[in-house]
Amino acid sequence: MNISVPRRVTAVAALAALALGGLTGTASAGSQAAAAAPDIPLANVKQHLADLQSIATANGGNRAHGRTGYKASIDFVKAKLDAAGYTTTLQTFTSSGATGYNLIADWPGGDPNQVLMAGSHLDSVSSGPGINDNGSGSAAVLETALAVSRAGYQPTKHLRFGWWGAEELGLIGSKYYVNNLPSTERSKVKGYLNFDMIGSPNPGYFVYDDDPTIEQTFKDYFAGLGVSTEIETEGDGRSDHAPFKNVGIPVGGLFTGADYIKTAAQAQKWGGTSGQAFDRCYHSSCDTTANINDTALDRNSDAVAHAIWTLSGTTTPPTGTVFENSADVSIPDNGAAVTSTVNVTGRTGNAPSNLAVGVDIVHTYRGDLVVDLIAPDGSVYSLSNRSGGSADNIQQTFTVNASSEVANGAWKLRVQDKASIDTGYINNFKLTFP
């Protein structure tokens, strides 16, 4: 957070109607409840924090603007998103005589005129590694973006994620991004969600009160956990939502507190220690991986995903002719590739340019797996190449341009486990032809 300026819940129908009627457009009488967001694995978020800590340690103890640790942090996040199928853009700017970087990641699909964006600043101060401020927000947004990819999520809105540079110098990166968006592009951004410090060691649960629909989305999420919230005041105007708000874009977000002192009433409500700062290591060298409250980080990471899923809307699953194989196929640990075969018959001409490939693989470490679609003539289409890290399972629908392939014939899902220890099986493989 800048100082230059003084477990999973299911969206109820009422919340979905509120979100659809406000931020996401007008809800009809037949509107369905928003799809439930996946649980965001705390272990994955903490691994991102450990990686950011390692980057800081290897680069003078910080990840500040203009330092090698910041550029290494941007490169780390970008590589994860590129592997997950995002279209990434590295935006450069100059501040204090040094080159700064913003990273923008767009998830393919969704209405380009209806953009939902989430972001966080990735830089630290120069005095420490910045793991809570703001590795915590950056890691949660990153893991939510990866969860979108794992789920093959295709919402109504277009999803965009951002990691901002030089926030600690006065919101420089996010101001640069917003100021350089043409007015026509600004008008397409229907909401921006900001996450800056969401794992404070003596946490509070604070919700931005800027846009009522976004605010209520977060409040309802925490109410579902039985966690009380308060309106965020400590960081109001001091983080990257401010440039978006200043040009009329609806904003919201979460915060667990910085150097303000937790009151006795807040300690009674949330636990922790009264009379101490929410984050005693704020802007200090001790803002390391030891400076994180796991419960707060877990709850807030799930809240990030909940808001993305709730506010972005859902599209109808692929419809058409389905060819399916539901027979289980064991995947040998660190062994030879195995296949599941679907025989397509009765089709004329070639396969479509938007062939929906449904993959359901149960496995305890998806990062071990190489998954390909094999066309009847032997052509190979890569679906997943050891992506997703330590998360379980690959359960998503991939879209493949198979228009150069004859539709009829034996299509195969090929899976190979390329590392030892974890095991699993192909549970289901299906092709949907529109």
MIFIFI-832407 format. One record per residue (C-alpha): x, y, z negated; residue in three letters. Coordinates in steps of 0.5 Angstrom, whole numbers, padded with zeros to 4 digits, always signed. Example, Ala and Ser with C-alpha at 12.3 -4.5 7.8 and 13.67 -1.06 7.14 Angstrom:
2
+0025-0009-0016Ala+0027-0002-0014Ser
END
This chain:
434
+0000+0000+0000Met+0002+0007+0002Asn+0004+0012-0004Ile+0005+0018+0001Ser-0003+0020+0000Val-0006+0022-0007Pro-0028-0042-0004Arg-0032-0042+0001Arg-0039-0040+0001Val-0045-0041+0007Thr-0048-0035+0009Ala-0055-0034+0007Val-0061-0033+0012Ala-0062-0026+0009Ala-0054-0024+0010Leu-0054-0026+0017Ala-0060-0022+0019Ala-0057-0016+0015Leu-0050-0017+0019Ala-0054-0018+0025Leu-0058-0012+0024Gly-0053-0007+0022Gly-0046-0008+0025Leu-0047-0014+0030Thr-0053-0011+0033Gly-0061-0012+0033Thr-0063-0019+0030Ala-0069-0022+0033Ser-0074-0026+0029Ala-0071-0033+0032Gly-0064-0031+0029Ser-0060-0036+0026Gln-0056-0036+0020Ala-0049-0034+0021Ala-0044-0040+0022Ala-0041-0042+0015Ala-0033-0040+0015Ala-0028-0046+0014Pro-0024-0046+0007Asp-0018-0042+0008Ile-0012-0047+0005Pro-0009-0043+0000Leu-0002-0048+0001Ala-0002-0045+0008Asn-0003-0038+0006Val+0003-0039+0000Lys+0007-0042+0006Gln+0007-0036+0010His+0009-0032+0004Leu+0015-0036+0002Ala+0017-0035+0009Asp+0016-0028+0009Leu+0020-0028+0002Gln+0026-0032+0006Ser+0026-0027+0011Ile+0027-0021+0006Ala+0032-0025+0002Thr+0036-0026+0009Ala+0035-0019+0011Asn+0038-0015+0005Gly+0032-0016+0000Gly+0026-0012+0004Asn+0022-0012+0010Arg+0022-0005+0011Ala+0021+0000+0017His+0027+0000+0021Gly+0030-0006+0018Arg+0032-0012+0021Thr+0027-0016+0016Gly+0021-0012+0019Tyr+0023-0014+0026Lys+0024-0021+0023Ala+0017-0021+0020Ser+0013-0019+0026Ile+0017-0024+0030Asp+0015-0029+0025Phe+0007-0028+0026Val+0008-0027+0033Lys+0010-0034+0034Ala+0005-0037+0030Lys-0001-0033+0034Leu+0003-0035+0041Asp+0003-0042+0039Ala-0005-0042+0037Ala-0007-0039+0044Gly-0008-0031+0042Tyr-0006-0026+0047Thr-0001-0022+0043Thr+0002-0015+0044Thr+0008-0011+0041Leu+0007-0004+0041Gln+0013+0000+0039Thr+0013+0007+0036Phe+0018+0012+0033Thr+0018+0014+0026Ser+0024+0017+0021Ser+0029+0016+0027Gly+0027+0008+0028Ala+0023+0004+0032Thr+0017+0001+0029Gly+0012-0004+0031Tyr+0005-0006+0031Asn+0003-0013+0033Leu-0004-0014+0036Ile-0007-0021+0037Ala-0013-0022+0041Asp-0017-0028+0041Trp-0020-0030+0048Pro-0027-0029+0049Gly-0033-0025+0046Gly-0036-0019+0048Asp-0031-0014+0050Pro-0035-0008+0049Asn-0036-0011+0042Gln-0030-0012+0038Val-0029-0014+0031Leu-0022-0012+0028Met-0018-0014+0022Ala-0012-0012+0020Gly-0006-0011+0015Ser+0001-0008+0014His+0007-0012+0015Leu+0012-0007+0012Asp+0015-0007+0005Ser+0018-0001+0001Val+0026-0002+0002Ser+0026-0003-0006Ser+0023-0010-0005Gly+0021-0016-0001Pro+0013-0014-0001Gly+0010-0020-0002Ile+0004-0018-0006Asn+0004-0011-0002Asp+0003-0013+0003Asn+0005-0020+0005Gly-0001-0022+0001Ser-0006-0019+0006Gly-0002-0020+0012Ser-0001-0028+0010Ala-0009-0028+0009Ala-0011-0025+0016Val-0006-0029+0019Leu-0008-0036+0017Glu-0015-0033+0018Thr-0013-0032+0025Ala-0010-0039+0026Leu-0017-0042+0023Ala-0021-0039+0028Val-0016-0042+0033Ser-0017-0049+0029Arg-0024-0049+0030Ala-0024-0047+0037Gly-0029-0041+0034Tyr-0033-0037+0040Gln-0037-0032+0037Pro-0041-0027+0040Thr-0036-0021+0039Lys-0029-0021+0041His-0024-0022+0035Leu-0018-0018+0035Arg-0013-0018+0029Phe-0007-0013+0027Gly-0001-0012+0023Trp+0002-0005+0022Trp+0008-0002+0022Gly+0011+0004+0017Ala+0005+0004+0013Glu+0009+0005+0007Glu+0011+0012+0010Leu+0004+0014+0011Gly+0000+0010+0015Leu+0004+0011+0021Ile+0003+0005+0025Gly-0004+0004+0025Ser-0005+0012+0026Lys-0001+0011+0032Tyr-0005+0005+0034Tyr-0012+0009+0033Val-0009+0015+0036Asn-0007+0012+0043Asn-0014+0008+0044Leu-0017+0012+0049Pro-0024+0014+0047Ser-0028+0009+0051Thr-0024+0003+0047Glu-0025+0006+0040Arg-0032+0006+0042Ser-0032-0002+0043Lys-0029-0003+0036Val-0035-0004+0032Lys-0032-0006+0025Gly-0025-0006+0022Tyr-0023-0010+0016Leu-0017-0008+0012Asn-0013-0013+0007Phe-0008-0009+0003Asp-0006-0013-0004Met-0010-0018-0005Ile-0006-0023-0010Gly-0004-0018-0015Ser-0002-0022-0021Pro-0007-0019-0026Asn-0012-0018-0021Pro-0019-0014-0020Gly-0024-0015-0015Tyr-0025-0009-0011Phe-0029-0008-0005Val-0029-0002+0000Tyr-0035+0002+0000Asp-0035+0005+0006Asp-0039+0002+0011Asp-0046-0001+0007Pro-0046-0008+0012Thr-0039-0010+0011Ile-0039-0008+0003Glu-0045-0012+0002Gln-0042-0018+0006Thr-0036-0018+0001Phe-0041-0017-0005Lys-0045-0023-0003Asp-0039-0027-0002Tyr-0036-0026-0009Phe-0043-0026-0012Ala-0044-0033-0009Gly-0037-0035-0013Leu-0040-0032-0019Gly-0035-0026-0019Val-0037-0019-0021Ser-0034-0014-0016Thr-0032-0006-0017Glu-0032-0001-0012Ile-0025+0000-0010Glu-0022+0007-0012Thr-0015+0007-0013Glu-0013+0006-0006Gly-0018+0010-0002Asp-0015+0013+0004Gly-0008+0010+0002Arg-0008+0004+0007Ser-0009+0003+0014Asp-0017+0003+0014His-0017+0011+0014Ala-0015+0012+0021Pro-0020+0008+0024Phe-0025+0011+0019Lys-0023+0018+0021Asn-0025+0017+0028Val-0032+0014+0026Gly-0031+0007+0026Ile-0034+0003+0021Pro-0029+0000+0016Val-0029-0004+0010Gly-0024-0009+0006Gly-0021-0012-0001Leu-0016-0010-0006Phe-0014-0013-0013Thr-0010-0007-0015Gly-0004-0004-0016Ala-0001+0001-0021Asp-0007+0003-0025Tyr-0008+0000-0031Ile-0013-0006-0033Lys-0018-0004-0038Thr-0021-0008-0044Ala-0028-0009-0040Ala-0024-0011-0034Gln-0020-0016-0037Ala-0027-0019-0041Gln-0030-0019-0034Lys-0024-0022-0030Trp-0019-0025-0035Gly-0012-0022-0035Gly-0009-0017-0039Thr-0012-0011-0041Ser-0007-0005-0042Gly-0003-0007-0036Gln-0002-0005-0029Ala-0006-0010-0024Phe+0001-0011-0021Asp+0007-0009-0025Arg+0012-0010-0020Cys+0008-0005-0015Tyr+0014-0002-0010His+0019-0006-0014Ser+0024-0011-0013Ser+0020-0016-0017Cys+0015-0016-0012Asp+0017-0023-0010Thr+0013-0030-0009Thr+0013-0030-0017Ala+0008-0024-0017Asn+0002-0027-0014Ile-0004-0030-0017Asn-0006-0036-0014Asp-0014-0035-0016Thr-0014-0028-0013Ala-0011-0030-0007Leu-0015-0036-0005Asp-0021-0033-0007Arg-0020-0027-0002Asn-0017-0031+0003Ser-0023-0034+0004Asp-0027-0028+0003Ala-0023-0025+0010Val-0025-0031+0014Ala-0032-0031+0011His-0033-0024+0013Ala-0030-0025+0020Ile-0035-0031+0021Trp-0041-0027+0018Thr-0040-0021+0022Leu-0038-0023+0029Ser-0044-0027+0030Gly-0044-0034+0034Thr-0045-0037+0041Thr-0049-0043+0043Thr-0045-0049+0043Pro-0043-0052+0050Pro-0049-0055+0053Thr-0049-0060+0059Gly-0048-0067+0061Thr-0044-0070+0055Val-0039-0076+0056Phe-0036-0079+0050Glu-0032-0084+0046Asn-0033-0085+0039Ser-0029-0091+0038Ala-0024-0090+0032Asp-0016-0090+0035Val-0011-0091+0030Ser-0005-0086+0031Ile+0002-0089+0029Pro+0006-0085+0024Asp+0012-0082+0028Asn+0010-0087+0034Gly+0008-0088+0041Ala+0002-0084+0044Ala-0005-0087+0044Val-0011-0085+0048Thr-0018-0085+0048Ser-0022-0086+0054Thr-0028-0083+0057Val-0031-0085+0064Asn-0034-0080+0068Val-0039-0082+0073Thr-0045-0079+0077Gly-0042-0072+0078Arg-0040-0069+0085Thr-0034-0066+0087Gly-0029-0063+0082Asn-0029-0062+0075Ala-0031-0055+0072Pro-0026-0049+0071Ser-0029-0049+0064Asn-0029-0056+0062Leu-0031-0057+0054Ala-0026-0062+0051Val-0029-0064+0044Gly-0023-0066+0040Val-0024-0069+0033Asp-0018-0072+0030Ile-0017-0074+0023Val-0010-0073+0020His-0006-0071+0014Thr-0001-0066+0018Tyr-0004-0063+0024Arg+0003-0060+0026Gly+0006-0067+0027Asp+0001-0068+0033Leu+0002-0067+0041Val-0005-0067+0044Val-0006-0067+0051Asp-0012-0068+0056Leu-0010-0073+0062Ile-0014-0072+0068Ala-0016-0079+0072Pro-0010-0077+0077Asp-0005-0077+0071Gly-0005-0069+0071Ser-0003-0067+0064Val-0007-0061+0060Tyr-0004-0059+0054Ser-0009-0058+0048Leu-0004-0057+0042Ser+0003-0058+0041Asn+0005-0059+0034Arg+0001-0053+0032Ser-0003-0051+0026Gly+0003-0053+0020Gly+0001-0057+0014Ser-0007-0056+0015Ala-0011-0063+0016Asp-0014-0065+0022Asn-0016-0062+0029Ile-0023-0061+0030Gln-0025-0056+0035Gln-0027-0055+0043Thr-0022-0053+0048Phe-0023-0050+0054Thr-0019-0053+0060Val-0019-0050+0067Asn-0020-0057+0071Ala-0023-0055+0077Ser-0017-0058+0081Ser-0019-0065+0079Glu-0024-0070+0082Val-0030-0070+0076Ala-0031-0078+0076Asn-0026-0082+0073Gly-0022-0084+0067Ala-0021-0078+0063Trp-0016-0079+0057Lys-0014-0076+0050Leu-0007-0077+0049Arg-0005-0076+0042Val+0002-0077+0039Gln+0005-0077+0032Asp+0012-0074+0033Lys+0014-0074+0025Ala+0014-0079+0019Ser+0010-0079+0013Ile+0003-0077+0015Asp-0002-0081+0019Thr-0009-0081+0022Gly-0014-0083+0028Tyr-0018-0080+0033Ile-0025-0080+0031Asn-0028-0077+0037Asn-0027-0075+0044Phe-0032-0072+0049Lys-0032-0068+0055Leu-0038-0063+0057Thr-0040-0061+0064Phe-0044-0055+0065Pro
END
